[in-house]
Amino acid sequence: MIKELTCIECPRSCALRVDIENCRVVKVTGEKCPKGKDYAVSEVENPQRVLTSAVSGQGLSLKMIPVRTDKPIPKVRILEAAGEIRKIRLDRSVKTGEIIAANLLGLGVNVIATRDCV
């Protein structure tokens, strides 16, 4: 099977053609830098994303505080992670970068605030 991807690892946005057999990358063409092949393999074999969301603020200047994971998580766990983040209620001030929830779903990833809120 051949899958076409656009690499997002650098500004070149290379058009990649990825040959896949048994859910494994066997060949990548079209990359103009080493990051292209790594991106294609990761995107096909283990896609990951940084999850951005918001948590409820109670008694704070913001009703919803923007948050994100500090590292990418497996794409297949995004909905599960979003469900856990949805349960979080903040009633204390936070600073940008402060950990809101540690080790989300046991993935070794933290949920951090992306805006100060008092």
ABEGO torsion letter per residue (X at the ends): XBBBBBBAABAAGBBBBBBBBGGBBABBBGBABAAAAAAAAAAAABBBBBBBBBBBBBGBABABBBBBBABBBBAAAAAAAAAAAAABBBABBBBBGBBABBGBGGAGBBBBBABBBX
